Amino acid sequence: MNAKAFERKWVANPHGKDGKVMRIVEQGSNRTISGDEVLLTSDTQFEQGKIRTLIALWTLGAEVAKT
């Protein structure tokens, strides 16, 4: 929902190759965002936390229910 508020960007980091790492940052800054800043839906009947849990489970290989 608010994807335009963020951008992918190389930022300085001593642990990255050539002293940089790719991060998702607040648009126009170097501030790395936390995942909970991303709004997954504007539909208030769904809780963001439950959506994030489902995405994590699917990413880890849980089977997606077919309806």
PDB file of N, H, CA, C and O in Angstrom:
ATOM      1  N   MET A   1       0.808  -1.181   0.000  1.00  0.00           N
ATOM      2  CA  MET A   1       0.000   0.000   0.000  1.00  0.00           C
ATOM      3  C   MET A   1       0.862   1.261   0.000  1.00  0.00           C
ATOM      4  O   MET A   1       0.529   2.229  -0.683  1.00  0.00           O
ATOM      5  N   ASN A   2       1.942   1.267   0.738  1.00  0.00           N
ATOM      6  H   ASN A   2       2.212   0.481   1.293  1.00  0.00           H
ATOM      7  CA  ASN A   2       2.770   2.474   0.822  1.00  0.00           C
ATOM      8  C   ASN A   2       4.175   2.247   0.252  1.00  0.00           C
ATOM      9  O   ASN A   2       5.151   2.805   0.754  1.00  0.00           O
ATOM     10  N   ALA A   3       4.266   1.438  -0.780  1.00  0.00           N
ATOM     11  H   ALA A   3       3.473   0.985  -1.187  1.00  0.00           H
ATOM     12  CA  ALA A   3       5.561   1.083  -1.362  1.00  0.00           C
ATOM     13  C   ALA A   3       6.329   2.288  -1.886  1.00  0.00           C
ATOM     14  O   ALA A   3       7.560   2.268  -1.895  1.00  0.00           O
ATOM     15  N   LYS A   4       5.639   3.330  -2.319  1.00  0.00           N
ATOM     16  H   LYS A   4       4.639   3.345  -2.311  1.00  0.00           H
ATOM     17  CA  LYS A   4       6.322   4.510  -2.853  1.00  0.00           C
ATOM     18  C   LYS A   4       7.019   5.315  -1.758  1.00  0.00           C
ATOM     19  O   LYS A   4       7.777   6.237  -2.059  1.00  0.00           O
ATOM     20  N   ALA A   5       6.775   4.978  -0.501  1.00  0.00           N
ATOM     21  H   ALA A   5       6.159   4.228  -0.257  1.00  0.00           H
ATOM     22  CA  ALA A   5       7.438   5.661   0.613  1.00  0.00           C
ATOM     23  C   ALA A   5       8.849   5.124   0.839  1.00  0.00           C
ATOM     24  O   ALA A   5       9.588   5.660   1.665  1.00  0.00           O
ATOM     25  N   PHE A   6       9.234   4.069   0.113  1.00  0.00           N
ATOM     26  H   PHE A   6       8.634   3.633  -0.558  1.00  0.00           H
ATOM     27  CA  PHE A   6      10.515   3.395   0.319  1.00  0.00           C
ATOM     28  C   PHE A   6      11.259   3.250  -0.996  1.00  0.00           C
ATOM     29  O   PHE A   6      10.675   3.358  -2.074  1.00  0.00           O
ATOM     30  N   GLU A   7      12.559   3.003  -0.890  1.00  0.00           N
ATOM     31  H   GLU A   7      13.034   2.916  -0.014  1.00  0.00           H
ATOM     32  CA  GLU A   7      13.368   2.723  -2.070  1.00  0.00           C
ATOM     33  C   GLU A   7      14.501   1.780  -1.696  1.00  0.00           C
ATOM     34  O   GLU A   7      14.935   1.738  -0.545  1.00  0.00           O
ATOM     35  N   ARG A   8      14.978   1.020  -2.686  1.00  0.00           N
ATOM     36  H   ARG A   8      14.625   1.053  -3.621  1.00  0.00           H
ATOM     37  CA  ARG A   8      16.164   0.182  -2.493  1.00  0.00           C
ATOM     38  C   ARG A   8      17.375   1.054  -2.761  1.00  0.00           C
ATOM     39  O   ARG A   8      17.394   1.829  -3.717  1.00  0.00           O
ATOM     40  N   LYS A   9      18.390   0.924  -1.910  1.00  0.00           N
ATOM     41  H   LYS A   9      18.375   0.295  -1.133  1.00  0.00           H
ATOM     42  CA  LYS A   9      19.541   1.808  -2.039  1.00  0.00           C
ATOM     43  C   LYS A   9      20.772   1.164  -1.417  1.00  0.00           C
ATOM     44  O   LYS A   9      20.674   0.470  -0.405  1.00  0.00           O
ATOM     45  N   TRP A  10      21.939   1.399  -2.033  1.00  0.00           N
ATOM     46  H   TRP A  10      22.018   1.963  -2.855  1.00  0.00           H
ATOM     47  CA  TRP A  10      23.195   0.989  -1.429  1.00  0.00           C
ATOM     48  C   TRP A  10      23.530   1.995  -0.343  1.00  0.00           C
ATOM     49  O   TRP A  10      23.551   3.200  -0.593  1.00  0.00           O
ATOM     50  N   VAL A  11      23.794   1.503   0.870  1.00  0.00           N
ATOM     51  H   VAL A  11      23.777   0.524   1.073  1.00  0.00           H
ATOM     52  CA  VAL A  11      24.179   2.375   1.981  1.00  0.00           C
ATOM     53  C   VAL A  11      25.483   1.867   2.597  1.00  0.00           C
ATOM     54  O   VAL A  11      25.804   0.680   2.528  1.00  0.00           O
ATOM     55  N   ALA A  12      26.220   2.791   3.196  1.00  0.00           N
ATOM     56  H   ALA A  12      25.960   3.755   3.252  1.00  0.00           H
ATOM     57  CA  ALA A  12      27.500   2.438   3.808  1.00  0.00           C
ATOM     58  C   ALA A  12      27.295   1.466   4.965  1.00  0.00           C
ATOM     59  O   ALA A  12      26.404   1.645   5.796  1.00  0.00           O
ATOM     60  N   ASN A  13      28.135   0.435   5.001  1.00  0.00           N
ATOM     61  H   ASN A  13      28.859   0.290   4.326  1.00  0.00           H
ATOM     62  CA  ASN A  13      28.082  -0.556   6.068  1.00  0.00           C
ATOM     63  C   ASN A  13      29.422  -1.279   6.090  1.00  0.00           C
ATOM     64  O   ASN A  13      29.842  -1.805   5.059  1.00  0.00           O
ATOM     65  N   PRO A  14      30.097  -1.322   7.216  1.00  0.00           N
ATOM     66  CA  PRO A  14      31.427  -1.943   7.254  1.00  0.00           C
ATOM     67  C   PRO A  14      31.411  -3.446   6.993  1.00  0.00           C
ATOM     68  O   PRO A  14      32.463  -4.030   6.736  1.00  0.00           O
ATOM     69  N   HIS A  15      30.252  -4.081   7.051  1.00  0.00           N
ATOM     70  H   HIS A  15      29.397  -3.606   7.259  1.00  0.00           H
ATOM     71  CA  HIS A  15      30.176  -5.526   6.858  1.00  0.00           C
ATOM     72  C   HIS A  15      29.887  -5.916   5.410  1.00  0.00           C
ATOM     73  O   HIS A  15      29.936  -7.098   5.067  1.00  0.00           O
ATOM     74  N   GLY A  16      29.591  -4.946   4.567  1.00  0.00           N
ATOM     75  H   GLY A  16      29.552  -3.986   4.845  1.00  0.00           H
ATOM     76  CA  GLY A  16      29.242  -5.238   3.182  1.00  0.00           C
ATOM     77  C   GLY A  16      30.445  -5.247   2.265  1.00  0.00           C
ATOM     78  O   GLY A  16      31.506  -4.717   2.595  1.00  0.00           O
ATOM     79  N   LYS A  17      30.258  -5.859   1.106  1.00  0.00           N
ATOM     80  H   LYS A  17      29.396  -6.289   0.839  1.00  0.00           H
ATOM     81  CA  LYS A  17      31.306  -5.876   0.092  1.00  0.00           C
ATOM     82  C   LYS A  17      31.554  -4.429  -0.335  1.00  0.00           C
ATOM     83  O   LYS A  17      30.609  -3.683  -0.593  1.00  0.00           O
ATOM     84  N   ASP A  18      32.797  -4.045  -0.406  1.00  0.00           N
ATOM     85  H   ASP A  18      33.564  -4.650  -0.196  1.00  0.00           H
ATOM     86  CA  ASP A  18      33.179  -2.667  -0.762  1.00  0.00           C
ATOM     87  C   ASP A  18      32.587  -1.635   0.198  1.00  0.00           C
ATOM     88  O   ASP A  18      32.433  -0.469  -0.166  1.00  0.00           O
ATOM     89  N   GLY A  19      32.255  -2.053   1.418  1.00  0.00           N
ATOM     90  H   GLY A  19      32.380  -3.001   1.714  1.00  0.00           H
ATOM     91  CA  GLY A  19      31.761  -1.121   2.422  1.00  0.00           C
ATOM     92  C   GLY A  19      30.335  -0.656   2.240  1.00  0.00           C
ATOM     93  O   GLY A  19      29.931   0.351   2.821  1.00  0.00           O
ATOM     94  N   LYS A  20      29.547  -1.391   1.421  1.00  0.00           N
ATOM     95  H   LYS A  20      29.875  -2.210   0.949  1.00  0.00           H
ATOM     96  CA  LYS A  20      28.151  -1.017   1.182  1.00  0.00           C
ATOM     97  C   LYS A  20      27.261  -2.254   1.216  1.00  0.00           C
ATOM     98  O   LYS A  20      27.707  -3.367   0.937  1.00  0.00           O
ATOM     99  N   VAL A  21      25.991  -2.037   1.566  1.00  0.00           N
ATOM    100  H   VAL A  21      25.628  -1.133   1.793  1.00  0.00           H
ATOM    101  CA  VAL A  21      24.987  -3.096   1.516  1.00  0.00           C
ATOM    102  C   VAL A  21      23.707  -2.522   0.906  1.00  0.00           C
ATOM    103  O   VAL A  21      23.445  -1.324   1.009  1.00  0.00           O
ATOM    104  N   MET A  22      22.919  -3.381   0.275  1.00  0.00           N
ATOM    105  H   MET A  22      23.132  -4.355   0.192  1.00  0.00           H
ATOM    106  CA  MET A  22      21.640  -2.964  -0.288  1.00  0.00           C
ATOM    107  C   MET A  22      20.606  -2.988   0.830  1.00  0.00           C
ATOM    108  O   MET A  22      20.482  -3.983   1.543  1.00  0.00           O
ATOM    109  N   ARG A  23      19.873  -1.907   0.981  1.00  0.00           N
ATOM    110  H   ARG A  23      19.974  -1.098   0.402  1.00  0.00           H
ATOM    111  CA  ARG A  23      18.855  -1.795   2.018  1.00  0.00           C
ATOM    112  C   ARG A  23      17.569  -1.225   1.437  1.00  0.00           C
ATOM    113  O   ARG A  23      17.573  -0.590   0.383  1.00  0.00           O
ATOM    114  N   ILE A  24      16.482  -1.462   2.136  1.00  0.00           N
ATOM    115  H   ILE A  24      16.478  -1.978   2.992  1.00  0.00           H
ATOM    116  CA  ILE A  24      15.224  -0.770   1.852  1.00  0.00           C
ATOM    117  C   ILE A  24      15.186   0.392   2.830  1.00  0.00           C
ATOM    118  O   ILE A  24      15.211   0.201   4.046  1.00  0.00           O
ATOM    119  N   VAL A  25      15.125   1.604   2.280  1.00  0.00           N
ATOM    120  H   VAL A  25      15.105   1.760   1.293  1.00  0.00           H
ATOM    121  CA  VAL A  25      15.200   2.810   3.112  1.00  0.00           C
ATOM    122  C   VAL A  25      13.979   3.683   2.890  1.00  0.00           C
ATOM    123  O   VAL A  25      13.249   3.525   1.911  1.00  0.00           O
ATOM    124  N   GLU A  26      13.771   4.603   3.816  1.00  0.00           N
ATOM    125  H   GLU A  26      14.363   4.731   4.611  1.00  0.00           H
ATOM    126  CA  GLU A  26      12.740   5.612   3.647  1.00  0.00           C
ATOM    127  C   GLU A  26      13.132   6.472   2.447  1.00  0.00           C
ATOM    128  O   GLU A  26      14.279   6.903   2.335  1.00  0.00           O
ATOM    129  N   GLN A  27      12.184   6.717   1.562  1.00  0.00           N
ATOM    130  H   GLN A  27      11.252   6.367   1.653  1.00  0.00           H
ATOM    131  CA  GLN A  27      12.439   7.484   0.341  1.00  0.00           C
ATOM    132  C   GLN A  27      13.218   8.761   0.655  1.00  0.00           C
ATOM    133  O   GLN A  27      12.824   9.532   1.530  1.00  0.00           O
ATOM    134  N   GLY A  28      14.325   8.983  -0.060  1.00  0.00           N
ATOM    135  H   GLY A  28      14.645   8.357  -0.771  1.00  0.00           H
ATOM    136  CA  GLY A  28      15.111  10.194   0.091  1.00  0.00           C
ATOM    137  C   GLY A  28      16.037  10.229   1.293  1.00  0.00           C
ATOM    138  O   GLY A  28      16.590  11.281   1.614  1.00  0.00           O
ATOM    139  N   SER A  29      16.219   9.088   1.969  1.00  0.00           N
ATOM    140  H   SER A  29      15.771   8.233   1.708  1.00  0.00           H
ATOM    141  CA  SER A  29      17.094   9.066   3.147  1.00  0.00           C
ATOM    142  C   SER A  29      17.956   7.806   3.114  1.00  0.00           C
ATOM    143  O   SER A  29      17.873   7.009   2.179  1.00  0.00           O
ATOM    144  N   ASN A  30      18.771   7.639   4.130  1.00  0.00           N
ATOM    145  H   ASN A  30      18.838   8.286   4.890  1.00  0.00           H
ATOM    146  CA  ASN A  30      19.549   6.406   4.301  1.00  0.00           C
ATOM    147  C   ASN A  30      19.024   5.587   5.473  1.00  0.00           C
ATOM    148  O   ASN A  30      19.663   4.619   5.884  1.00  0.00           O
ATOM    149  N   ARG A  31      17.862   5.963   6.018  1.00  0.00           N
ATOM    150  H   ARG A  31      17.342   6.750   5.684  1.00  0.00           H
ATOM    151  CA  ARG A  31      17.317   5.266   7.185  1.00  0.00           C
ATOM    152  C   ARG A  31      16.674   3.952   6.756  1.00  0.00           C
ATOM    153  O   ARG A  31      15.665   3.937   6.050  1.00  0.00           O
ATOM    154  N   THR A  32      17.276   2.849   7.197  1.00  0.00           N
ATOM    155  H   THR A  32      18.095   2.861   7.771  1.00  0.00           H
ATOM    156  CA  THR A  32      16.730   1.526   6.908  1.00  0.00           C
ATOM    157  C   THR A  32      15.398   1.377   7.632  1.00  0.00           C
ATOM    158  O   THR A  32      15.282   1.689   8.817  1.00  0.00           O
ATOM    159  N   ILE A  33      14.400   0.898   6.904  1.00  0.00           N
ATOM    160  H   ILE A  33      14.494   0.644   5.941  1.00  0.00           H
ATOM    161  CA  ILE A  33      13.072   0.748   7.509  1.00  0.00           C
ATOM    162  C   ILE A  33      12.969  -0.568   8.261  1.00  0.00           C
ATOM    163  O   ILE A  33      13.745  -1.496   8.032  1.00  0.00           O
ATOM    164  N   SER A  34      12.010  -0.630   9.152  1.00  0.00           N
ATOM    165  H   SER A  34      11.380   0.124   9.338  1.00  0.00           H
ATOM    166  CA  SER A  34      11.679  -1.903   9.795  1.00  0.00           C
ATOM    167  C   SER A  34      10.488  -2.474   9.025  1.00  0.00           C
ATOM    168  O   SER A  34       9.711  -1.723   8.436  1.00  0.00           O
ATOM    169  N   GLY A  35      10.350  -3.751   9.029  1.00  0.00           N
ATOM    170  H   GLY A  35      10.981  -4.361   9.507  1.00  0.00           H
ATOM    171  CA  GLY A  35       9.291  -4.393   8.256  1.00  0.00           C
ATOM    172  C   GLY A  35       7.890  -3.929   8.605  1.00  0.00           C
ATOM    173  O   GLY A  35       7.012  -3.914   7.743  1.00  0.00           O
ATOM    174  N   ASP A  36       7.670  -3.552   9.851  1.00  0.00           N
ATOM    175  H   ASP A  36       8.384  -3.565  10.551  1.00  0.00           H
ATOM    176  CA  ASP A  36       6.313  -3.159  10.241  1.00  0.00           C
ATOM    177  C   ASP A  36       5.913  -1.783   9.717  1.00  0.00           C
ATOM    178  O   ASP A  36       4.776  -1.358   9.920  1.00  0.00           O
ATOM    179  N   GLU A  37       6.830  -1.076   9.045  1.00  0.00           N
ATOM    180  H   GLU A  37       7.754  -1.421   8.881  1.00  0.00           H
ATOM    181  CA  GLU A  37       6.487   0.201   8.425  1.00  0.00           C
ATOM    182  C   GLU A  37       5.786   0.007   7.088  1.00  0.00           C
ATOM    183  O   GLU A  37       5.175   0.939   6.565  1.00  0.00           O
ATOM    184  N   VAL A  38       5.872  -1.189   6.538  1.00  0.00           N
ATOM    185  H   VAL A  38       6.369  -1.946   6.963  1.00  0.00           H
ATOM    186  CA  VAL A  38       5.251  -1.481   5.257  1.00  0.00           C
ATOM    187  C   VAL A  38       3.801  -1.878   5.502  1.00  0.00           C
ATOM    188  O   VAL A  38       3.521  -2.853   6.199  1.00  0.00           O
ATOM    189  N   LEU A  39       2.891  -1.114   4.925  1.00  0.00           N
ATOM    190  H   LEU A  39       3.118  -0.322   4.359  1.00  0.00           H
ATOM    191  CA  LEU A  39       1.463  -1.406   5.053  1.00  0.00           C
ATOM    192  C   LEU A  39       1.074  -2.392   3.965  1.00  0.00           C
ATOM    193  O   LEU A  39       1.156  -2.072   2.780  1.00  0.00           O
ATOM    194  N   LEU A  40       0.651  -3.589   4.356  1.00  0.00           N
ATOM    195  H   LEU A  40       0.585  -3.849   5.319  1.00  0.00           H
ATOM    196  CA  LEU A  40       0.364  -4.643   3.394  1.00  0.00           C
ATOM    197  C   LEU A  40      -1.017  -4.521   2.775  1.00  0.00           C
ATOM    198  O   LEU A  40      -1.224  -4.966   1.646  1.00  0.00           O
ATOM    199  N   THR A  41      -1.954  -3.937   3.478  1.00  0.00           N
ATOM    200  H   THR A  41      -1.786  -3.576   4.396  1.00  0.00           H
ATOM    201  CA  THR A  41      -3.301  -3.738   2.959  1.00  0.00           C
ATOM    202  C   THR A  41      -3.963  -2.593   3.707  1.00  0.00           C
ATOM    203  O   THR A  41      -3.643  -2.320   4.864  1.00  0.00           O
ATOM    204  N   SER A  42      -4.876  -1.937   3.039  1.00  0.00           N
ATOM    205  H   SER A  42      -5.136  -2.159   2.099  1.00  0.00           H
ATOM    206  CA  SER A  42      -5.650  -0.884   3.710  1.00  0.00           C
ATOM    207  C   SER A  42      -6.987  -1.436   4.195  1.00  0.00           C
ATOM    208  O   SER A  42      -7.782  -0.709   4.790  1.00  0.00           O
ATOM    209  N   ASP A  43      -7.230  -2.699   3.944  1.00  0.00           N
ATOM    210  H   ASP A  43      -6.583  -3.289   3.461  1.00  0.00           H
ATOM    211  CA  ASP A  43      -8.465  -3.352   4.380  1.00  0.00           C
ATOM    212  C   ASP A  43      -8.367  -3.634   5.875  1.00  0.00           C
ATOM    213  O   ASP A  43      -7.612  -4.510   6.296  1.00  0.00           O
ATOM    214  N   THR A  44      -9.117  -2.906   6.662  1.00  0.00           N
ATOM    215  H   THR A  44      -9.731  -2.195   6.319  1.00  0.00           H
ATOM    216  CA  THR A  44      -8.996  -2.996   8.117  1.00  0.00           C
ATOM    217  C   THR A  44      -9.535  -4.291   8.716  1.00  0.00           C
ATOM    218  O   THR A  44      -9.351  -4.535   9.908  1.00  0.00           O
ATOM    219  N   GLN A  45     -10.194  -5.126   7.918  1.00  0.00           N
ATOM    220  H   GLN A  45     -10.343  -4.928   6.949  1.00  0.00           H
ATOM    221  CA  GLN A  45     -10.671  -6.397   8.477  1.00  0.00           C
ATOM    222  C   GLN A  45      -9.537  -7.399   8.659  1.00  0.00           C
ATOM    223  O   GLN A  45      -9.706  -8.406   9.346  1.00  0.00           O
ATOM    224  N   PHE A  46      -8.375  -7.130   8.045  1.00  0.00           N
ATOM    225  H   PHE A  46      -8.237  -6.312   7.487  1.00  0.00           H
ATOM    226  CA  PHE A  46      -7.225  -8.018   8.166  1.00  0.00           C
ATOM    227  C   PHE A  46      -6.166  -7.374   9.044  1.00  0.00           C
ATOM    228  O   PHE A  46      -5.837  -6.202   8.860  1.00  0.00           O
ATOM    229  N   GLU A  47      -5.631  -8.124   9.994  1.00  0.00           N
ATOM    230  H   GLU A  47      -5.898  -9.076  10.143  1.00  0.00           H
ATOM    231  CA  GLU A  47      -4.570  -7.626  10.862  1.00  0.00           C
ATOM    232  C   GLU A  47      -3.220  -7.787  10.173  1.00  0.00           C
ATOM    233  O   GLU A  47      -2.909  -8.847   9.629  1.00  0.00           O
ATOM    234  N   GLN A  48      -2.423  -6.720  10.205  1.00  0.00           N
ATOM    235  H   GLN A  48      -2.676  -5.859  10.647  1.00  0.00           H
ATOM    236  CA  GLN A  48      -1.099  -6.744   9.567  1.00  0.00           C
ATOM    237  C   GLN A  48      -0.241  -7.889  10.107  1.00  0.00           C
ATOM    238  O   GLN A  48       0.446  -8.560   9.337  1.00  0.00           O
ATOM    239  N   GLY A  49      -0.271  -8.116  11.410  1.00  0.00           N
ATOM    240  H   GLY A  49      -0.829  -7.570  12.036  1.00  0.00           H
ATOM    241  CA  GLY A  49       0.545  -9.168  12.014  1.00  0.00           C
ATOM    242  C   GLY A  49       0.213 -10.544  11.492  1.00  0.00           C
ATOM    243  O   GLY A  49       1.111 -11.352  11.251  1.00  0.00           O
ATOM    244  N   LYS A  50      -1.073 -10.825  11.313  1.00  0.00           N
ATOM    245  H   LYS A  50      -1.801 -10.169  11.509  1.00  0.00           H
ATOM    246  CA  LYS A  50      -1.480 -12.137  10.797  1.00  0.00           C
ATOM    247  C   LYS A  50      -1.055 -12.312   9.338  1.00  0.00           C
ATOM    248  O   LYS A  50      -0.651 -13.400   8.929  1.00  0.00           O
ATOM    249  N   ILE A  51      -1.148 -11.241   8.563  1.00  0.00           N
ATOM    250  H   ILE A  51      -1.477 -10.357   8.895  1.00  0.00           H
ATOM    251  CA  ILE A  51      -0.701 -11.303   7.169  1.00  0.00           C
ATOM    252  C   ILE A  51       0.802 -11.586   7.122  1.00  0.00           C
ATOM    253  O   ILE A  51       1.254 -12.412   6.330  1.00  0.00           O
ATOM    254  N   ARG A  52       1.573 -10.903   7.967  1.00  0.00           N
ATOM    255  H   ARG A  52       1.206 -10.231   8.611  1.00  0.00           H
ATOM    256  CA  ARG A  52       3.024 -11.103   8.005  1.00  0.00           C
ATOM    257  C   ARG A  52       3.375 -12.537   8.407  1.00  0.00           C
ATOM    258  O   ARG A  52       4.310 -13.130   7.868  1.00  0.00           O
ATOM    259  N   THR A  53       2.617 -13.085   9.358  1.00  0.00           N
ATOM    260  H   THR A  53       1.858 -12.604   9.796  1.00  0.00           H
ATOM    261  CA  THR A  53       2.849 -14.466   9.780  1.00  0.00           C
ATOM    262  C   THR A  53       2.611 -15.426   8.622  1.00  0.00           C
ATOM    263  O   THR A  53       3.405 -16.342   8.406  1.00  0.00           O
ATOM    264  N   LEU A  54       1.531 -15.229   7.878  1.00  0.00           N
ATOM    265  H   LEU A  54       0.886 -14.485   8.053  1.00  0.00           H
ATOM    266  CA  LEU A  54       1.245 -16.095   6.728  1.00  0.00           C
ATOM    267  C   LEU A  54       2.341 -15.994   5.667  1.00  0.00           C
ATOM    268  O   LEU A  54       2.780 -17.008   5.124  1.00  0.00           O
ATOM    269  N   ILE A  55       2.772 -14.788   5.380  1.00  0.00           N
ATOM    270  H   ILE A  55       2.415 -13.964   5.822  1.00  0.00           H
ATOM    271  CA  ILE A  55       3.839 -14.614   4.393  1.00  0.00           C
ATOM    272  C   ILE A  55       5.110 -15.326   4.852  1.00  0.00           C
ATOM    273  O   ILE A  55       5.784 -15.975   4.052  1.00  0.00           O
ATOM    274  N   ALA A  56       5.436 -15.207   6.131  1.00  0.00           N
ATOM    275  H   ALA A  56       4.889 -14.680   6.781  1.00  0.00           H
ATOM    276  CA  ALA A  56       6.622 -15.891   6.660  1.00  0.00           C
ATOM    277  C   ALA A  56       6.483 -17.403   6.540  1.00  0.00           C
ATOM    278  O   ALA A  56       7.425 -18.082   6.131  1.00  0.00           O
ATOM    279  N   LEU A  57       5.322 -17.934   6.890  1.00  0.00           N
ATOM    280  H   LEU A  57       4.556 -17.382   7.222  1.00  0.00           H
ATOM    281  CA  LEU A  57       5.106 -19.378   6.795  1.00  0.00           C
ATOM    282  C   LEU A  57       5.237 -19.857   5.351  1.00  0.00           C
ATOM    283  O   LEU A  57       5.872 -20.880   5.096  1.00  0.00           O
ATOM    284  N   TRP A  58       4.646 -19.134   4.413  1.00  0.00           N
ATOM    285  H   TRP A  58       4.130 -18.303   4.621  1.00  0.00           H
ATOM    286  CA  TRP A  58       4.748 -19.519   2.996  1.00  0.00           C
ATOM    287  C   TRP A  58       6.190 -19.435   2.515  1.00  0.00           C
ATOM    288  O   TRP A  58       6.641 -20.285   1.747  1.00  0.00           O
ATOM    289  N   THR A  59       6.915 -18.413   2.964  1.00  0.00           N
ATOM    290  H   THR A  59       6.549 -17.723   3.588  1.00  0.00           H
ATOM    291  CA  THR A  59       8.318 -18.260   2.584  1.00  0.00           C
ATOM    292  C   THR A  59       9.145 -19.435   3.102  1.00  0.00           C
ATOM    293  O   THR A  59      10.097 -19.865   2.450  1.00  0.00           O
ATOM    294  N   LEU A  60       8.785 -19.946   4.261  1.00  0.00           N
ATOM    295  H   LEU A  60       8.013 -19.597   4.791  1.00  0.00           H
ATOM    296  CA  LEU A  60       9.498 -21.079   4.861  1.00  0.00           C
ATOM    297  C   LEU A  60       9.023 -22.434   4.330  1.00  0.00           C
ATOM    298  O   LEU A  60       9.518 -23.480   4.750  1.00  0.00           O
ATOM    299  N   GLY A  61       8.053 -22.405   3.399  1.00  0.00           N
ATOM    300  H   GLY A  61       7.650 -21.556   3.058  1.00  0.00           H
ATOM    301  CA  GLY A  61       7.656 -23.640   2.737  1.00  0.00           C
ATOM    302  C   GLY A  61       6.313 -24.216   3.132  1.00  0.00           C
ATOM    303  O   GLY A  61       5.965 -25.306   2.679  1.00  0.00           O
ATOM    304  N   ALA A  62       5.550 -23.528   3.954  1.00  0.00           N
ATOM    305  H   ALA A  62       5.833 -22.642   4.321  1.00  0.00           H
ATOM    306  CA  ALA A  62       4.232 -24.038   4.319  1.00  0.00           C
ATOM    307  C   ALA A  62       3.352 -24.090   3.070  1.00  0.00           C
ATOM    308  O   ALA A  62       3.463 -23.245   2.182  1.00  0.00           O
ATOM    309  N   GLU A  63       2.490 -25.082   3.017  1.00  0.00           N
ATOM    310  H   GLU A  63       2.400 -25.769   3.738  1.00  0.00           H
ATOM    311  CA  GLU A  63       1.607 -25.245   1.871  1.00  0.00           C
ATOM    312  C   GLU A  63       0.497 -24.201   1.914  1.00  0.00           C
ATOM    313  O   GLU A  63      -0.107 -23.946   2.956  1.00  0.00           O
ATOM    314  N   VAL A  64       0.248 -23.609   0.755  1.00  0.00           N
ATOM    315  H   VAL A  64       0.739 -23.817  -0.091  1.00  0.00           H
ATOM    316  CA  VAL A  64      -0.824 -22.624   0.635  1.00  0.00           C
ATOM    317  C   VAL A  64      -2.133 -23.372   0.399  1.00  0.00           C
ATOM    318  O   VAL A  64      -2.229 -24.185  -0.521  1.00  0.00           O
ATOM    319  N   ALA A  65      -3.136 -23.099   1.224  1.00  0.00           N
ATOM    320  H   ALA A  65      -3.058 -22.439   1.971  1.00  0.00           H
ATOM    321  CA  ALA A  65      -4.437 -23.749   1.065  1.00  0.00           C
ATOM    322  C   ALA A  65      -5.052 -23.354  -0.272  1.00  0.00           C
ATOM    323  O   ALA A  65      -5.031 -22.186  -0.660  1.00  0.00           O
ATOM    324  N   LYS A  66      -5.593 -24.337  -0.963  1.00  0.00           N
ATOM    325  H   LYS A  66      -5.610 -25.286  -0.648  1.00  0.00           H
ATOM    326  CA  LYS A  66      -6.253 -24.065  -2.259  1.00  0.00           C
ATOM    327  C   LYS A  66      -7.751 -24.008  -2.039  1.00  0.00           C
ATOM    328  O   LYS A  66      -8.344 -24.915  -1.454  1.00  0.00           O
ATOM    329  N   THR A  67      -8.351 -22.938  -2.511  1.00  0.00           N
ATOM    330  H   THR A  67      -7.870 -22.201  -2.986  1.00  0.00           H
ATOM    331  CA  THR A  67      -9.807 -22.801  -2.359  1.00  0.00           C
ATOM    332  C   THR A  67     -10.501 -22.759  -3.679  1.00  0.00           C
ATOM    333  O   THR A  67     -11.726 -22.647  -3.729  1.00  0.00           O
TER     334      THR A  67
END
